[in-house]
């Protein structure tokens, strides 16, 4: 058995790329969405404007393995910038790439001996496009593009060989024949001529038999079992000469052959069989000859893939208004008016609210982010991580301005999930992932933590989250975004110099809330959980009851046994039965009596008030408030 050619293993320097664990890849939805596992809606889908299969694979590789060397990153940015600033060059490159087939796969098929004639035509056509691509790039001021131009080897020997050998439109498979160009091989040309002339001879021979026998309906046919034969209908059997030999009897006809027909059949069929065998032999030899150029073709394929990714990133930057980030070795991470690269494509233009974020190893190193559910905490944190990954893979970023001190690892601990196969609960999975982060994160890492400790009791959760934040500050030093509903954690900023509080701004109007989606300095002690529940469609009666229970809990109302009064009745209340009311979660709430101010406001008809009356009314309401305060 023939041994398949192999390529030497290449050493990959893990220090040269950002470490993205499987949890991070999944949580940030780099390749597929968490909800349904689809590619659409993931970052890769948004980034992908590639024109070749090689470019698509390379884009995924760049996304999963961003660079950590600032110089290498800036070189990619130079190339993307050159393509952004020169739309004609970008269009030329992308148009040329659209006609390039998968050189990597074609080379593999050639080496494995499975390439078809049409595969070789695709190879030749693809290589023919490379000189024009190289010529367009040679004058580029970007070193990366000029370097790629020198690596776009068209392998002219392959083009010349295939141009001499292959027919213009070869068949899909060898068994159909017609693979090679006339003049490529002398013996093959002779066999083709015999086969071609054989068909003409059979036509001439049939005409002669019709003339000599008088059987005008006579036909010479062929099938794979009986070969060539003369077919005569029963009405003409009396005209058949005695020299014809019967071959087969049918219901409505007889089949005959002659010694001359048999001799020609053997010559033609032998030529066809020999032609197919010779074409197969020549094609295998051609594939073996092409395999010797495999390394050069693969090198060109890698250059094409890299160029395709750079052109794709440039096209994305131009379409979406991305900017070139500043890359350095500092511990600073500053994003001005950053946008989530995926979500902004899913909402109408201009509706996505951009946000600033600033992290610094020297401080603020950790941002504790509070705010209600649905306000956008997770979106802000994920967009920071995605912008970092985009920048370090060599792309421009969705922001007004960005400065990225290179990150060596990106960690995410978000969401809640069980690992039943390993017998791990939601909380166990959460703690295992958190432990891994604390064990492996460095000062240059970026850590995204969302709701640490929520899988256990409140006191346990607060304690764990507090201790994790302290460890990240005191020992690890990683730049961290820490979202939480534990408002107690906002007090960390008073005890640790490099911890700052941020919150997602919310505007409250009476009993409604409006999410402003803005990350602003400060903390909050309100979760607005009941308002969010109402927005989610919880029945109004449930929402009303929840407000009452919350009020009682916040007032820490307790009975004589120290239990909270979660109903509006309690022992000792007027009309209570002997022994006091039974504590109940289900006692119907009694609507509160309106205050004097509320009663007065309810009686007002604003449309009927003159300016003077409105002013007098304000003084009256102020007096009522003063009376209520003195009571």
Number of C-alpha atoms within 10 A of each C-alpha: 3 6 7 9 11 8 7 6 6 6 6 8 7 12 11 14 20 23 20 19 14 12 14 19 17 17 18 23 22 23 20 20 17 15 8 9 13 13 16 14 21 21 22 20 16 16 22 17 21 24 22 21 18 23 27 20 13 20 25 17 12 19 24 21 18 25 25 24 19 16 12 16 21 21 16 24 27 21 24 29 22 21 27 21 12 13 14 11 18 20 14 13 21 21 13 15 23 15 16 23 21 19 27 19 16 21 25 18 17 22 22 16 16 13 19 20 22 17 21 23 18 18 22 23 16 20 23 19 17 22 16 15 22 21 14 17 22 16 12 18 12 19 16 22 27 18 15 20 25 15 18 25 21 20 18 13 11 19 19 11 14 20 15 13 19 21 17 13 13 20 16 13 14 16 14 10 17 20 25 24 18 16 12 13 14 10 13 22 16 15 20 21 13 20 20 13 13 19 12 11 15 18 13 11 15 18 15 12 18 14 11 12 13 13 18 14 10 17 18 19 14 12 8 6 6 11 13 21 23 21 21 21 16 12 10 16 12 8 12 16 11 7 10 13 15 14 14 13 11 10 7 9 14 19 21 19 19 15 11 9 18 14 10 16 18 13 13 21 16 14 20 19 14 16 23 20 16 16 20 17 11 17 21 16 12 17 21 15 15 19 20 13 15 21 12 16 24 18 16 24 25 19 22 27 26 22 27 26 29 30 28 25 31 26 24 20 22 17 10 13 13 22 18 22 26 18 23 18 13 15 21 23 24 20 24 16 15 23 25 24 22 21 15 17 13 11 10 8 8 8 9 15 15 20 20 19 20 18 25 19 21 13 18 20 25 28 25 26 32 29 27 24 17 14 21 19 24 20 15 25 23 20 22 24 22 24 24 26 27 22 28 33 25 26 34 26 29 29 22 18 17 26 19 23 23 26 29 23 24 25 28 27 21 20 13 14 14 14 11 9 6 8 10 14 15 17 18 16 19 22 17 11 17 18 12 11 22 17 10 11 20 19 18 21 24 24 24 22 24 21 22 26 24 21 18 14 10 12 12 13 18 22 15 17 21 19 12 18 22 18 14 21 23 12 11 19 23 27 32 27 27 25 24 23 22 25 17 14 21 24 15 17 17 11 10 15 14 21 23 22 22 24 23 24 22 17 10 12 8 6 8 12 15 12 16 13 20 19 23 15 14 15 22 19 13 12 15 17 14 18 19 17 16 16 12 9 9 13 10 11 9 12 16 14 18 15 13 16 19 14 13 17 14 9 11 14 13 14 13 8 6 9 11 16 20 23 20 18 20 18 17 12 11 9 10 13 11 8 8 14 16 13 17 13 12 10 13 11 14 10 6 6 8 10 12 14 15 11 11 14 13 10 8 12 8 10 6 9 12 10 9 8 11 14 11 12 16 11 11 14 16 13 13 15 15 11 11 12 8 6 6
